Amino acid sequence: MQSRFVIERIEAWILDIPTIRPHKLAFGAINRQSPVIVQLWLRHGACGFGEAATIGGPSWNEESPESILHAINAYLAPCLIGQDGGSFGRVLTRMDTFCRGNAFAKSAVEMALIDAVSRSLELPAYQLLGGKRHDSLPLAWTLASGDVRKDLEEAQLRLEQKRHRIFKMKIGARSPADDVAHVSQIARGLEGKATLTVDVNQAWDGSTARRFLPQLIDAGVTLIEQPVAKWNREALKVLSASLGSSACIMADESVCTPQDAMALARDQACQVFSLKVAKHGGLLRTLQVAAVAEAADIGWYGGTMLETSIGSAASAHVFATLGDQHHGCELFGPQLLVDDIVTARMPIVDFELQLPDGPGFGIEVDLGQLERFDRARTGLNAVHIDLGQRNQP
């Protein structure tokens, strides 16, 4: 094979990186993030890096760091060695043929491939994804300590630093009434200085959502993420119709594939899609879901799986190519970690994340940091989430 983009080698590792504070969600709290990092070498070109991170191991999704690593090492890497990496669509088809599902694992491999090819061409990755429409995106921060005083102190600091003025609150772990009271206190404390959104993480049923979402809106919430189970498209449809223009319903777990996106659009079940590269199965498939959103007049939001700067930069490159009907992004994962694995993070200026313009994803990986957090070296156990913190304030 004469292509300069022949795939020569693929390696993957699990890292274990502590967070700066417990990150509480409806289904528990995480104190450590465990991304899978992929490095891919081309025979006559550069190497590239990719990442797949889950939230709480398999608590959010069917895949775990361990299953992602196994899928890459046992199936995806062997089927791609010696193949032409410049044919991205053919690479995706080949991965699908040899390994069904496993969207997160495929995403990490595709990410590393696109990074390597664009570095070989000395181009930023967004040039291979359609060209950028945005130089920067408004950056949200999640208030997830569960404590009103701590959350307000955190929010005020980030406002003063001009880093964030969109704040998302993770709710659903406590009673709905307690959640509403907590959000209301935060809203009063912010005094209209920031936009407030909530993520229920599928914790409510339809009747609970119908009862309590209007109260959240009265408190000042403008965007409500996945209030019901991912399968409950009918409830999303009813909520979207009943809330009207007072707030937007955003689908997250309900929209993984382009087919999911089509079904939600057909039913008018939400006004916004939360786009996450890993759950869609890669950068190219994220573009497919985003195309459905644009065709159906549905807005988009750049979601995160709490990745390091590798996955965050890759996500920023694909989000930068999308249209103007967006609600910002939440690529704050690197800031939640005690340390990162790159030499320099993407800058944040005047509340917006700045898109890196260098070759590939525009960031440089620190190999020493990879070694520092490598699970194989540290020997940490695979404990990702503390379910005991689920109902703690």
C-alpha positions in Angstrom: 0.0 0.0 0.0 1.5 3.3 -1.1 -0.6 5.8 1.0 1.4 8.0 3.3 -1.3 7.4 5.9 -1.0 3.6 6.4 -1.6 2.8 10.1 1.4 1.2 11.6 0.8 0.9 15.4 -1.9 1.6 18.0 -1.4 1.6 21.7 -3.8 2.5 24.6 -3.6 3.1 28.3 -6.0 3.7 31.2 -5.1 6.7 33.3 -6.3 7.6 36.8 -6.4 11.3 37.6 -8.0 12.6 40.8 -10.5 15.5 40.6 -10.1 18.8 42.5 -13.4 18.0 44.4 -16.1 15.4 44.4 -18.3 15.8 41.3 -21.8 14.8 42.3 -24.4 13.5 39.9 -27.8 11.9 40.2 -26.3 8.5 40.3 -23.3 9.1 42.6 -20.1 11.1 43.0 -16.8 10.8 41.3 -13.4 11.6 42.9 -11.3 10.3 40.1 -11.5 10.3 36.3 -10.1 7.3 34.3 -9.7 8.2 30.6 -8.4 5.8 28.0 -5.7 7.4 26.0 -4.9 6.1 22.5 -1.7 6.8 20.5 -1.7 6.0 16.8 1.4 6.0 14.5 1.3 6.3 10.7 4.0 4.5 8.7 5.2 7.7 6.8 3.9 10.4 9.0 3.1 11.8 12.5 1.5 10.1 15.4 -1.7 11.3 17.0 -3.6 11.0 20.3 -7.2 10.2 21.1 -9.3 9.8 24.2 -12.4 8.1 25.5 -13.6 9.1 29.0 -16.6 7.8 30.8 -18.3 9.4 33.9 -18.2 7.1 36.8 -17.0 4.1 34.8 -20.0 2.2 33.4 -22.5 4.1 35.6 -23.3 6.6 32.8 -22.9 4.3 29.8 -22.5 0.6 29.0 -18.8 1.0 28.3 -16.1 1.3 31.0 -12.4 2.2 30.8 -11.6 -1.5 31.1 -14.0 -2.5 28.3 -12.8 0.3 26.1 -9.2 -0.7 26.5 -10.0 -4.3 25.7 -12.0 -3.4 22.6 -9.2 -1.4 21.3 -6.4 -3.9 22.0 -8.2 -7.0 21.1 -10.3 -5.9 18.1 -10.0 -2.4 16.8 -6.2 -2.1 16.7 -5.6 -5.5 15.0 -8.2 -4.8 12.3 -6.7 -1.4 11.4 -3.0 -2.1 11.3 -1.8 -1.8 7.7 -5.0 -0.1 6.5 -5.1 3.3 4.8 -5.9 5.7 7.6 -6.6 8.6 5.2 -10.0 7.0 4.3 -11.8 7.9 7.5 -15.2 6.6 6.4 -13.7 3.2 5.3 -11.9 3.0 8.7 -15.2 3.5 10.5 -16.9 0.8 8.4 -14.0 -1.6 9.1 -14.3 -1.0 12.9 -18.0 -1.6 12.7 -17.4 -4.8 10.8 -15.0 -6.2 13.4 -16.6 -4.8 16.5 -20.3 -4.0 17.0 -21.2 -1.1 19.3 -18.4 0.2 21.5 -18.9 3.8 20.4 -16.5 5.2 23.0 -13.6 2.9 22.0 -14.1 3.7 18.3 -14.3 7.4 19.1 -10.9 7.3 20.7 -9.3 5.5 17.8 -10.8 7.7 15.2 -9.7 10.8 17.2 -6.1 9.6 17.3 -6.3 8.9 13.5 -7.6 12.3 12.6 -5.0 13.9 14.8 -2.2 12.0 13.1 -3.4 12.6 9.6 -4.0 16.3 10.1 -0.5 16.6 11.8 1.0 14.8 8.7 -0.6 17.5 6.5 0.4 20.2 9.0 -3.2 21.3 9.2 -5.5 21.9 12.2 -8.0 19.1 12.5 -11.0 21.4 11.9 -9.8 21.8 8.3 -10.5 18.1 7.7 -13.9 18.4 9.3 -15.4 21.1 7.2 -13.6 24.3 8.3 -14.2 26.3 11.4 -17.1 28.7 11.9 -16.1 29.8 15.4 -12.8 30.9 16.9 -14.2 30.4 20.4 -17.2 29.2 22.3 -18.9 30.3 25.5 -17.7 27.9 28.2 -20.0 26.6 31.0 -19.0 25.3 34.4 -20.8 22.7 36.4 -21.6 23.4 40.0 -21.7 19.9 41.5 -20.4 20.0 45.0 -24.0 19.7 46.4 -23.3 22.5 48.9 -24.9 26.0 48.3 -22.2 28.0 49.9 -19.4 26.1 48.1 -21.2 26.3 44.8 -21.8 30.1 45.1 -18.2 30.7 46.1 -17.1 28.6 43.1 -19.4 30.5 40.7 -18.4 33.9 42.0 -14.7 33.1 41.6 -15.2 32.1 38.0 -17.2 35.2 37.2 -14.5 37.4 38.7 -11.9 35.5 36.6 -14.0 35.9 33.5 -13.9 32.2 32.9 -17.6 31.2 33.1 -20.9 32.9 33.2 -23.0 29.8 32.3 -23.5 27.4 35.2 -25.0 24.0 35.1 -26.3 22.3 38.2 -26.4 18.5 38.6 -29.6 17.5 40.3 -31.7 14.4 40.8 -29.9 12.8 43.7 -32.2 14.3 46.3 -35.9 14.7 46.5 -37.3 17.0 43.7 -38.4 19.5 46.2 -35.0 19.7 47.8 -33.4 20.0 44.3 -35.7 22.9 43.5 -34.9 24.6 46.8 -31.2 24.1 46.1 -31.3 25.5 42.6 -33.4 28.5 43.8 -30.8 29.4 46.4 -28.1 29.3 43.8 -30.2 31.4 41.4 -30.8 34.0 44.1 -27.1 34.1 45.0 -26.1 34.7 41.4 -28.4 37.7 41.2 -28.9 37.4 37.4 -25.1 37.6 36.7 -25.1 34.3 34.9 -27.1 31.8 32.9 -28.3 28.8 34.9 -29.0 25.3 33.5 -29.8 22.0 35.2 -29.0 18.4 34.3 -31.3 15.8 35.9 -29.4 12.8 34.4 -32.6 10.8 33.8 -33.5 10.8 37.5 -37.2 11.8 37.2 -40.2 10.2 35.7 -42.6 12.1 33.4 -45.1 13.2 36.1 -42.3 14.4 38.4 -40.8 16.4 35.6 -44.2 18.0 34.7 -44.6 19.0 38.3 -41.2 20.4 39.2 -39.7 21.8 35.9 -42.0 24.9 36.0 -40.7 25.6 39.5 -37.1 25.4 38.2 -38.0 27.8 35.4 -39.6 30.2 37.8 -36.3 30.1 39.7 -34.4 31.2 36.5 -33.4 28.0 34.8 -33.3 28.4 31.0 -32.0 25.0 29.8 -33.1 21.6 31.2 -31.0 18.5 30.3 -32.4 15.0 30.1 -35.0 15.2 32.9 -36.4 11.7 32.2 -35.0 8.3 31.1 -33.4 8.1 27.7 -36.1 5.8 26.4 -38.9 8.1 27.5 -39.2 10.1 24.3 -42.9 10.6 24.8 -42.3 12.4 28.1 -39.7 14.6 26.5 -42.2 15.5 23.8 -44.9 16.4 26.3 -42.5 18.5 28.4 -41.2 20.3 25.3 -44.7 21.2 24.2 -46.0 22.2 27.7 -43.0 24.4 28.6 -43.2 26.4 25.3 -40.7 29.2 25.0 -40.1 29.5 28.8 -37.1 27.1 28.7 -35.5 24.6 26.4 -35.4 20.8 26.9 -32.1 19.3 25.9 -31.6 15.6 25.1 -28.4 14.0 26.1 -28.6 10.2 26.8 -31.5 10.1 24.4 -29.5 11.2 21.4 -26.5 9.0 20.6 -26.9 8.0 16.9 -28.2 9.9 13.8 -31.2 7.6 14.0 -31.9 8.8 17.6 -31.6 12.4 16.4 -34.1 11.7 13.6 -36.6 10.2 16.0 -36.4 13.1 18.4 -36.7 15.7 15.6 -39.7 13.9 14.1 -41.5 13.9 17.5 -40.4 17.5 18.3 -39.3 16.0 21.6 -36.6 18.6 22.4 -35.2 22.0 21.4 -31.5 21.2 21.9 -29.1 18.2 21.4 -26.2 17.7 23.8 -23.4 16.6 21.4 -20.7 14.4 22.9 -18.0 12.9 20.6 -17.6 9.7 22.6 -21.3 8.8 22.8 -21.8 9.4 19.0 -18.9 7.2 18.1 -16.4 9.8 16.9 -16.0 13.2 15.3 -17.5 12.2 11.9 -20.6 10.8 13.5 -20.9 13.8 15.7 -21.1 15.8 12.5 -23.9 13.5 11.3 -26.0 14.1 14.4 -25.3 17.8 14.2 -26.5 17.8 10.6 -29.9 16.4 11.7 -30.1 19.1 14.3 -29.4 21.8 11.8 -32.0 20.4 9.3 -34.6 20.1 12.0 -34.0 23.6 13.5 -32.7 22.1 16.7 -30.0 23.8 18.7 -26.8 22.2 19.9 -24.7 22.3 23.0 -21.1 21.1 23.2 -21.1 18.4 26.0 -18.3 16.8 27.9 -17.5 13.4 29.4 -14.9 15.1 31.6 -12.1 14.5 29.2 -8.5 15.7 29.6 -7.3 18.3 27.2 -6.9 15.7 24.4 -10.6 14.8 24.2 -11.6 18.4 25.0 -9.5 19.9 22.2 -10.8 17.3 19.7 -14.4 18.1 20.7 -13.6 21.8 20.3 -12.4 21.3 16.8 -15.6 19.6 15.7 -17.9 22.0 17.6 -16.1 24.9 15.9 -17.3 23.7 12.5 -21.0 23.8 13.5 -23.6 26.5 13.0 -24.6 29.4 15.1 -27.7 27.9 16.8 -25.8 26.8 19.9 -25.9 27.2 23.6 -22.1 27.2 24.2 -20.1 24.2 25.4 -18.9 22.7 28.7 -15.4 21.5 27.8 -14.2 22.2 31.4 -13.0 18.6 32.0 -9.3 19.6 32.3 -10.1 22.2 34.9 -11.8 19.6 37.1 -8.7 17.4 37.2 -5.8 18.0 39.6 -3.5 18.0 36.6 -3.5 17.5 32.9 -1.5 15.5 30.4 -0.6 18.3 27.9 2.1 21.0 28.1 -0.5 23.8 27.9 -4.3 23.8 28.1 -6.6 25.7 25.8 -6.9 29.3 27.0 -10.1 30.8 28.3 -10.6 34.5 27.5 -13.6 36.6 28.4 -15.7 33.6 29.3 -15.0 31.8 26.0 -12.8 28.7 25.2 -10.3 29.6 22.5 -9.9 27.1 19.7 -6.3 26.0 19.3 -5.0 26.5 15.7 -1.9 24.3 15.6 -1.6 21.0 13.6 -3.9 18.3 14.7 -5.9 19.2 17.7 -3.4 22.0 18.5 -2.2 20.7 21.8 1.0 18.8 22.8 0.9 15.7 25.0 3.3 15.5 27.9 4.6 11.9 27.9 5.8 12.3 31.4 2.3 13.0 32.6 1.0 10.0 30.7 3.5 7.8 32.7 2.6 9.6 35.9 -1.1 8.7 35.8 -0.8 5.4 33.9 -2.9 2.8 35.9 -0.5 0.0 34.9 2.2 1.9 36.8 0.2 3.3 39.7 -1.7 0.0 40.4 -4.9 1.8 41.4 -8.1 -0.3 41.7 -10.8 0.3 39.2 -13.2 2.3 41.5 -14.7 5.2 39.7 -17.8 6.3 41.6 -19.0 6.5 45.1 -22.6 5.5 45.2 -22.7 6.2 48.9 -22.5 9.9 48.2 -25.6 9.8 46.1 -28.0 11.3 48.7 -25.6 13.5 50.6 -26.1 17.3 50.5 
